[in-house]
């Protein structure tokens, strides 16, 4: 190693330092809202319409499957598919907008950013409902309620409808 060579310095927090995680989600260190990440401007070089469409369509598929599991009485699978629907639509939004989403805990960050971007406070409550569905996995079966899970799945459908416009080029 050359003693005169400086080690690379980390990028400042306000510059784009992107990497793809194993799931193909782009992780970016940049402010999310009010950032011009329009792919036509070259700011979001990771805009991937194929991945976005896969996340978006898989999200809808998970919701449909969750409703089917609810009808069958499998409350664990209904809950997990509802959570999956919300998480995959959040992946579509994050990829389209150039926002970081490479870890589970960033779901809330993406939903908060979407709420600020859209000016829609409903996303804050809907975020909590999606997280509650995921939390059902850890509950004993007698604590699960089919009526509540059904309402929660309907809330996830609302969440998907609100988020879907953000799956296009960055706003």
C-alpha atoms as an extended CHARMM CRD file, in Angstrom:
* protein
*
       171  EXT
         1         1  UNK       CA              0.0000000000        0.0000000000        0.0000000000  PROA      1               0.0000000000
         2         2  UNK       CA              1.3060000000        3.4150000000       -0.9740000000  PROA      2               0.0000000000
         3         3  UNK       CA              1.8500000000        5.4530000000        2.2560000000  PROA      3               0.0000000000
         4         4  UNK       CA              1.1950000000        8.7090000000        0.3370000000  PROA      4               0.0000000000
         5         5  UNK       CA             -2.1230000000        7.5880000000       -1.0720000000  PROA      5               0.0000000000
         6         6  UNK       CA             -5.1720000000        8.8140000000        0.8260000000  PROA      6               0.0000000000
         7         7  UNK       CA             -7.9150000000        6.2820000000        1.5380000000  PROA      7               0.0000000000
         8         8  UNK       CA            -11.1870000000        7.0330000000       -0.2270000000  PROA      8               0.0000000000
         9         9  UNK       CA            -13.3970000000        9.3630000000        1.7620000000  PROA      9               0.0000000000
        10        10  UNK       CA            -17.0590000000        8.5630000000        2.3260000000  PROA      10              0.0000000000
        11        11  UNK       CA            -19.4470000000       10.5670000000        0.1850000000  PROA      11              0.0000000000
        12        12  UNK       CA            -21.1720000000       13.4740000000        1.9160000000  PROA      12              0.0000000000
        13        13  UNK       CA            -24.6940000000       12.6170000000        3.0960000000  PROA      13              0.0000000000
        14        14  UNK       CA            -26.2870000000       14.8980000000        0.5050000000  PROA      14              0.0000000000
        15        15  UNK       CA            -24.7020000000       13.1840000000       -2.4890000000  PROA      15              0.0000000000
        16        16  UNK       CA            -25.9450000000       10.0580000000       -4.1420000000  PROA      16              0.0000000000
        17        17  UNK       CA            -24.1060000000        6.9300000000       -3.0220000000  PROA      17              0.0000000000
        18        18  UNK       CA            -26.1420000000        4.0720000000       -4.3980000000  PROA      18              0.0000000000
        19        19  UNK       CA            -25.8980000000        0.3240000000       -4.2000000000  PROA      19              0.0000000000
        20        20  UNK       CA            -28.2820000000       -2.5180000000       -4.9160000000  PROA      20              0.0000000000
        21        21  UNK       CA            -29.0710000000       -4.9550000000       -2.1530000000  PROA      21              0.0000000000
        22        22  UNK       CA            -29.6130000000       -8.6600000000       -2.7920000000  PROA      22              0.0000000000
        23        23  UNK       CA            -33.2990000000       -8.0910000000       -3.4910000000  PROA      23              0.0000000000
        24        24  UNK       CA            -32.6240000000       -5.5330000000       -6.1800000000  PROA      24              0.0000000000
        25        25  UNK       CA            -33.8430000000       -2.5530000000       -4.1550000000  PROA      25              0.0000000000
        26        26  UNK       CA            -31.7430000000        0.5260000000       -4.6370000000  PROA      26              0.0000000000
        27        27  UNK       CA            -30.3340000000        2.0690000000       -1.4780000000  PROA      27              0.0000000000
        28        28  UNK       CA            -29.5310000000        5.7460000000       -1.7780000000  PROA      28              0.0000000000
        29        29  UNK       CA            -28.1570000000        8.2770000000        0.7010000000  PROA      29              0.0000000000
        30        30  UNK       CA            -29.9540000000       11.4140000000       -0.3220000000  PROA      30              0.0000000000
        31        31  UNK       CA            -32.8010000000       13.5340000000        0.9100000000  PROA      31              0.0000000000
        32        32  UNK       CA            -35.9850000000       11.8750000000       -0.3430000000  PROA      32              0.0000000000
        33        33  UNK       CA            -38.6600000000       14.5180000000       -0.7040000000  PROA      33              0.0000000000
        34        34  UNK       CA            -38.5160000000       17.4910000000       -3.0540000000  PROA      34              0.0000000000
        35        35  UNK       CA            -35.4850000000       16.0190000000       -4.8040000000  PROA      35              0.0000000000
        36        36  UNK       CA            -35.5220000000       16.0780000000       -8.5930000000  PROA      36              0.0000000000
        37        37  UNK       CA            -34.8440000000       12.4310000000       -9.3710000000  PROA      37              0.0000000000
        38        38  UNK       CA            -36.5450000000       12.3950000000      -12.7550000000  PROA      38              0.0000000000
        39        39  UNK       CA            -34.7930000000        9.7720000000      -14.8690000000  PROA      39              0.0000000000
        40        40  UNK       CA            -34.9690000000       12.0420000000      -17.8990000000  PROA      40              0.0000000000
        41        41  UNK       CA            -32.7370000000       14.4820000000      -16.0100000000  PROA      41              0.0000000000
        42        42  UNK       CA            -30.2860000000       11.6890000000      -15.1670000000  PROA      42              0.0000000000
        43        43  UNK       CA            -30.6210000000       12.2400000000      -11.4000000000  PROA      43              0.0000000000
        44        44  UNK       CA            -32.0770000000        8.8140000000      -10.6540000000  PROA      44              0.0000000000
        45        45  UNK       CA            -29.8630000000        6.5890000000      -12.7390000000  PROA      45              0.0000000000
        46        46  UNK       CA            -31.3240000000        3.5610000000      -10.9660000000  PROA      46              0.0000000000
        47        47  UNK       CA            -34.8920000000        4.1220000000      -12.1770000000  PROA      47              0.0000000000
        48        48  UNK       CA            -35.8080000000        0.6090000000      -13.2830000000  PROA      48              0.0000000000
        49        49  UNK       CA            -39.2790000000        0.3800000000      -14.8350000000  PROA      49              0.0000000000
        50        50  UNK       CA            -39.1200000000       -3.4290000000      -14.9890000000  PROA      50              0.0000000000
        51        51  UNK       CA            -38.3910000000       -3.7230000000      -11.2520000000  PROA      51              0.0000000000
        52        52  UNK       CA            -41.0030000000       -1.0910000000      -10.4240000000  PROA      52              0.0000000000
        53        53  UNK       CA            -43.6720000000       -2.9470000000      -12.3960000000  PROA      53              0.0000000000
        54        54  UNK       CA            -42.6890000000       -6.2420000000      -10.7700000000  PROA      54              0.0000000000
        55        55  UNK       CA            -42.9580000000       -4.7220000000       -7.2850000000  PROA      55              0.0000000000
        56        56  UNK       CA            -46.2610000000       -3.0400000000       -8.1450000000  PROA      56              0.0000000000
        57        57  UNK       CA            -47.8850000000       -6.1260000000       -9.6930000000  PROA      57              0.0000000000
        58        58  UNK       CA            -46.5640000000       -8.4440000000       -6.9760000000  PROA      58              0.0000000000
        59        59  UNK       CA            -48.0100000000       -6.0580000000       -4.4020000000  PROA      59              0.0000000000
        60        60  UNK       CA            -51.4840000000       -6.3950000000       -5.9240000000  PROA      60              0.0000000000
        61        61  UNK       CA            -51.0540000000      -10.1670000000       -6.1930000000  PROA      61              0.0000000000
        62        62  UNK       CA            -50.1410000000      -10.3940000000       -2.4970000000  PROA      62              0.0000000000
        63        63  UNK       CA            -53.2600000000       -8.4340000000       -1.5540000000  PROA      63              0.0000000000
        64        64  UNK       CA            -55.4680000000      -10.7310000000       -3.6460000000  PROA      64              0.0000000000
        65        65  UNK       CA            -53.8720000000      -13.7790000000       -2.0560000000  PROA      65              0.0000000000
        66        66  UNK       CA            -54.2760000000      -12.2540000000        1.4060000000  PROA      66              0.0000000000
        67        67  UNK       CA            -58.0080000000      -11.8460000000        0.8450000000  PROA      67              0.0000000000
        68        68  UNK       CA            -58.2090000000      -15.4700000000       -0.3450000000  PROA      68              0.0000000000
        69        69  UNK       CA            -56.3690000000      -16.6840000000        2.7600000000  PROA      69              0.0000000000
        70        70  UNK       CA            -58.7710000000      -14.6570000000        4.9020000000  PROA      70              0.0000000000
        71        71  UNK       CA            -61.7270000000      -16.4140000000        3.2390000000  PROA      71              0.0000000000
        72        72  UNK       CA            -60.0530000000      -19.7690000000        3.9180000000  PROA      72              0.0000000000
        73        73  UNK       CA            -59.5510000000      -18.8260000000        7.5750000000  PROA      73              0.0000000000
        74        74  UNK       CA            -55.7430000000      -18.7510000000        7.4360000000  PROA      74              0.0000000000
        75        75  UNK       CA            -55.2680000000      -15.5450000000        9.4070000000  PROA      75              0.0000000000
        76        76  UNK       CA            -51.4870000000      -15.8060000000        9.5850000000  PROA      76              0.0000000000
        77        77  UNK       CA            -51.0980000000      -16.0130000000        5.8210000000  PROA      77              0.0000000000
        78        78  UNK       CA            -53.7750000000      -13.3630000000        5.2570000000  PROA      78              0.0000000000
        79        79  UNK       CA            -51.8590000000      -11.0100000000        7.5340000000  PROA      79              0.0000000000
        80        80  UNK       CA            -48.4600000000      -11.7220000000        5.9950000000  PROA      80              0.0000000000
        81        81  UNK       CA            -49.7620000000      -11.2600000000        2.4570000000  PROA      81              0.0000000000
        82        82  UNK       CA            -51.3020000000       -7.9400000000        3.5080000000  PROA      82              0.0000000000
        83        83  UNK       CA            -47.9690000000       -6.8540000000        4.9340000000  PROA      83              0.0000000000
        84        84  UNK       CA            -46.1960000000       -8.0850000000        1.8140000000  PROA      84              0.0000000000
        85        85  UNK       CA            -48.5510000000       -6.0880000000       -0.4010000000  PROA      85              0.0000000000
        86        86  UNK       CA            -47.7160000000       -2.8920000000        1.4790000000  PROA      86              0.0000000000
        87        87  UNK       CA            -43.9810000000       -3.6150000000        1.5720000000  PROA      87              0.0000000000
        88        88  UNK       CA            -43.7480000000       -4.4010000000       -2.1380000000  PROA      88              0.0000000000
        89        89  UNK       CA            -45.6590000000       -1.2600000000       -3.1460000000  PROA      89              0.0000000000
        90        90  UNK       CA            -43.2640000000        0.6840000000       -0.9080000000  PROA      90              0.0000000000
        91        91  UNK       CA            -40.3890000000       -0.9650000000       -2.8290000000  PROA      91              0.0000000000
        92        92  UNK       CA            -41.9490000000        0.2130000000       -6.0950000000  PROA      92              0.0000000000
        93        93  UNK       CA            -42.2380000000        3.7600000000       -4.7430000000  PROA      93              0.0000000000
        94        94  UNK       CA            -38.7090000000        3.7900000000       -3.3320000000  PROA      94              0.0000000000
        95        95  UNK       CA            -37.2400000000        2.5190000000       -6.5890000000  PROA      95              0.0000000000
        96        96  UNK       CA            -39.2030000000        5.0360000000       -8.6730000000  PROA      96              0.0000000000
        97        97  UNK       CA            -38.3980000000        7.9620000000       -6.4020000000  PROA      97              0.0000000000
        98        98  UNK       CA            -34.7550000000        7.0720000000       -5.7400000000  PROA      98              0.0000000000
        99        99  UNK       CA            -35.3710000000        6.6370000000       -2.0160000000  PROA      99              0.0000000000
       100       100  UNK       CA            -33.5240000000        4.2460000000        0.2380000000  PROA      100             0.0000000000
       101       101  UNK       CA            -35.3070000000        0.9840000000        1.0320000000  PROA      101             0.0000000000
       102       102  UNK       CA            -32.9300000000       -1.8630000000        1.6650000000  PROA      102             0.0000000000
       103       103  UNK       CA            -33.9650000000       -2.8260000000        5.2080000000  PROA      103             0.0000000000
       104       104  UNK       CA            -37.2510000000       -3.6450000000        6.9140000000  PROA      104             0.0000000000
       105       105  UNK       CA            -37.0900000000       -0.6060000000        9.1830000000  PROA      105             0.0000000000
       106       106  UNK       CA            -37.0090000000        1.7210000000        6.1550000000  PROA      106             0.0000000000
       107       107  UNK       CA            -40.6290000000        0.8560000000        5.3260000000  PROA      107             0.0000000000
       108       108  UNK       CA            -41.7310000000        3.5680000000        7.7450000000  PROA      108             0.0000000000
       109       109  UNK       CA            -39.2690000000        6.0580000000        6.2660000000  PROA      109             0.0000000000
       110       110  UNK       CA            -40.5770000000        5.4290000000        2.7410000000  PROA      110             0.0000000000
       111       111  UNK       CA            -44.1880000000        5.7850000000        3.9080000000  PROA      111             0.0000000000
       112       112  UNK       CA            -43.3840000000        8.9770000000        5.8090000000  PROA      112             0.0000000000
       113       113  UNK       CA            -41.6120000000       10.3960000000        2.7450000000  PROA      113             0.0000000000
       114       114  UNK       CA            -44.5880000000        9.4560000000        0.5840000000  PROA      114             0.0000000000
       115       115  UNK       CA            -46.9280000000       11.1580000000        3.0490000000  PROA      115             0.0000000000
       116       116  UNK       CA            -44.8740000000       14.3480000000        2.8690000000  PROA      116             0.0000000000
       117       117  UNK       CA            -44.5270000000       14.1830000000       -0.9150000000  PROA      117             0.0000000000
       118       118  UNK       CA            -48.2480000000       13.6430000000       -1.4740000000  PROA      118             0.0000000000
       119       119  UNK       CA            -49.4100000000       15.7740000000        1.4470000000  PROA      119             0.0000000000
       120       120  UNK       CA            -51.5550000000       12.8330000000        2.5490000000  PROA      120             0.0000000000
       121       121  UNK       CA            -51.6150000000       12.1820000000        6.2930000000  PROA      121             0.0000000000
       122       122  UNK       CA            -53.6770000000        9.0060000000        5.8230000000  PROA      122             0.0000000000
       123       123  UNK       CA            -50.4370000000        7.2030000000        5.0010000000  PROA      123             0.0000000000
       124       124  UNK       CA            -49.2300000000        7.5750000000        8.5760000000  PROA      124             0.0000000000
       125       125  UNK       CA            -52.1330000000        5.5390000000        9.9390000000  PROA      125             0.0000000000
       126       126  UNK       CA            -52.1140000000        3.0900000000        7.0550000000  PROA      126             0.0000000000
       127       127  UNK       CA            -48.4120000000        2.4940000000        7.6730000000  PROA      127             0.0000000000
       128       128  UNK       CA            -49.2490000000        1.4180000000       11.2180000000  PROA      128             0.0000000000
       129       129  UNK       CA            -51.9730000000       -0.9360000000       10.0040000000  PROA      129             0.0000000000
       130       130  UNK       CA            -49.5430000000       -2.6330000000        7.6000000000  PROA      130             0.0000000000
       131       131  UNK       CA            -47.0300000000       -3.0320000000       10.4220000000  PROA      131             0.0000000000
       132       132  UNK       CA            -49.7700000000       -4.5020000000       12.6320000000  PROA      132             0.0000000000
       133       133  UNK       CA            -50.5050000000       -7.1140000000        9.9700000000  PROA      133             0.0000000000
       134       134  UNK       CA            -46.8440000000       -8.0820000000        9.9860000000  PROA      134             0.0000000000
       135       135  UNK       CA            -46.9210000000       -8.2450000000       13.7840000000  PROA      135             0.0000000000
       136       136  UNK       CA            -49.7130000000      -10.8240000000       13.6440000000  PROA      136             0.0000000000
       137       137  UNK       CA            -47.1100000000      -13.4000000000       12.6510000000  PROA      137             0.0000000000
       138       138  UNK       CA            -45.7960000000      -13.2880000000       16.2150000000  PROA      138             0.0000000000
       139       139  UNK       CA            -49.1750000000      -13.6070000000       17.9510000000  PROA      139             0.0000000000
       140       140  UNK       CA            -50.8810000000      -16.7130000000       19.2240000000  PROA      140             0.0000000000
       141       141  UNK       CA            -53.7820000000      -17.7160000000       17.0180000000  PROA      141             0.0000000000
       142       142  UNK       CA            -56.5100000000      -17.0260000000       19.5700000000  PROA      142             0.0000000000
       143       143  UNK       CA            -55.3970000000      -13.3700000000       19.5650000000  PROA      143             0.0000000000
       144       144  UNK       CA            -56.0660000000      -12.9740000000       15.8360000000  PROA      144             0.0000000000
       145       145  UNK       CA            -59.4410000000      -11.6160000000       14.7200000000  PROA      145             0.0000000000
       146       146  UNK       CA            -60.7020000000      -12.2810000000       11.1890000000  PROA      146             0.0000000000
       147       147  UNK       CA            -62.9160000000       -9.1710000000       11.1200000000  PROA      147             0.0000000000
       148       148  UNK       CA            -60.0420000000       -6.8940000000       12.1140000000  PROA      148             0.0000000000
       149       149  UNK       CA            -57.6670000000       -8.5460000000        9.6480000000  PROA      149             0.0000000000
       150       150  UNK       CA            -60.2920000000       -8.1350000000        6.9080000000  PROA      150             0.0000000000
       151       151  UNK       CA            -60.5960000000       -4.4230000000        7.6730000000  PROA      151             0.0000000000
       152       152  UNK       CA            -56.8160000000       -4.1560000000        7.7730000000  PROA      152             0.0000000000
       153       153  UNK       CA            -56.5450000000       -5.7650000000        4.3270000000  PROA      153             0.0000000000
       154       154  UNK       CA            -59.0590000000       -3.2080000000        3.0230000000  PROA      154             0.0000000000
       155       155  UNK       CA            -56.8670000000       -0.4960000000        4.5150000000  PROA      155             0.0000000000
       156       156  UNK       CA            -53.8560000000       -1.9590000000        2.7170000000  PROA      156             0.0000000000
       157       157  UNK       CA            -55.8380000000       -1.7450000000       -0.5460000000  PROA      157             0.0000000000
       158       158  UNK       CA            -56.3380000000        1.9630000000        0.1860000000  PROA      158             0.0000000000
       159       159  UNK       CA            -52.6210000000        2.3330000000        0.9300000000  PROA      159             0.0000000000
       160       160  UNK       CA            -51.7150000000        0.7450000000       -2.4170000000  PROA      160             0.0000000000
       161       161  UNK       CA            -54.0670000000        3.0890000000       -4.2690000000  PROA      161             0.0000000000
       162       162  UNK       CA            -52.5530000000        6.1370000000       -2.5690000000  PROA      162             0.0000000000
       163       163  UNK       CA            -48.9650000000        5.0450000000       -3.2110000000  PROA      163             0.0000000000
       164       164  UNK       CA            -49.3390000000        3.8740000000       -6.7980000000  PROA      164             0.0000000000
       165       165  UNK       CA            -49.0180000000        7.3390000000       -8.4030000000  PROA      165             0.0000000000
       166       166  UNK       CA            -45.5410000000        7.6010000000       -6.8540000000  PROA      166             0.0000000000
       167       167  UNK       CA            -44.3760000000        4.5600000000       -8.8140000000  PROA      167             0.0000000000
       168       168  UNK       CA            -43.8800000000        6.6710000000      -11.9280000000  PROA      168             0.0000000000
       169       169  UNK       CA            -40.9280000000        9.0090000000      -12.4900000000  PROA      169             0.0000000000
       170       170  UNK       CA            -40.0080000000       11.0350000000       -9.4030000000  PROA      170             0.0000000000
       171       171  UNK       CA            -42.2430000000       13.9390000000       -8.5000000000  PROA      171             0.0000000000
